[in-house]
């Protein structure tokens, strides 16, 4: 049995019953990382000594009652980690060593997860290719000549290649869901304010979301249970009730009303993507839900407003660096920061007003539907060679950015593959604070289909 390709849910009983030890798992994981990471470049910084020490602490603690205890966690390199460098994928922070963990990292460590390393990302999280000029390109395990998506590309690729069990990502315009779709894993962006952002380096105060990634829906639900909750020290955190997410996912979707977004904006996808997503909608119908194809309001306006807000706020966050060493930014990131700096205060005010209007309109949409289905991305992972990260950004964020602007919870999970073998992602969205509904829908689909079970074949020459 190759324990590195088991899910958290599959490992829980094996760890609890001592058939596998946390130390054995960590050593197997580190061995696989040593073999594959030089080519895939999923990790910027590995933490073998820390991981082994955490594994030994799990063993010394006696029995492991929590499902997450003893499993491995990859941490996107903009979540602060005490004593471990946190680069933000940037030259400016190449030697930054935080003095404490991000709040969400502490919560997962408290649940017994073991930090295996800090994952590669698009520079300062401002991009969706994970072509990083400072720490190298992260490569897609399904085809190493293709991008992973970003900015949480290292986390998604590490999951797809069995280099971790769960992962942390951040999502400002789609940065969890896009790489999850392109790498064939599960990625959740909860409601804005559900997960603490304390200790997460910001890209955009208005649109940043912390989120969770894994290889199956159950694992994401377990991680959400460990991390959801109010953080009084995070100004974006909201004190809302939380659920036992993993216990409520198996009830199915019978008699649900499910919308499939079908209009000129949300159906503008490659035929092979759109056809697979329509097949996914048919699966929900077979599970007893009512499916209705509907236009979804304001997609273009939402994506445009979100892009303007992100780059405007990012240019303020990085203003000092733009003044002192603009040449230290990658070419694509510098272009986007300069564009953000060029917007007027009037432009920004209009975008924020659009946000308020569409947030209310989107909430009202879910008065009539339980969930909404869209493709996660309109295309599958394109080749790395000669790719323009700036021009690709509005393409890959087309279906994800509207739900950053409005803060709605959204999840991506695999729903099929192209004839060339590249993953396609299904995005499911619901009302604010509806993560339990979202996970229940995703789990029902996952259990009815085989896509989450498929794994990339890593060529022998890469081992």
Protein Blocks (a to p, Z undefined) as FASTA:
>chain_A
ZZklpcfklmmmmmmnomacfklmmmmmmmmmmmmmmmnomafbdcfklmmmmmmmmmmn
opafbfkgopacdddfkbccehiacekopaklmmgccfbdcfklmmmmmnopacfbdcdd
dehhiackopafknopaddfkbmkbcebiaklmmmmmmmnopafbdcdddfklpmmmmmm
mnopacddddehkaccehiacfblklgccddddfbfklmmmmmmmmgccdfklmkbccdd
dddfklmmmnojehiacdddddfklmmccfklmmmmmmmmmmmmmnopacdddddehklm
mmmmmmmmmmmmmmmmmmmmmmmmmmlpcfklmmmmmmmmmpcfklmmmmmmmmmmmmmm
mmmmmmmbmbdcddfbfbdcddfehpafklmmmmmmmmmmmmmmnopacddddfbdcfko
pacdddddddehilmmmmmmmmmmmmmpcklmpccdddfklZZ
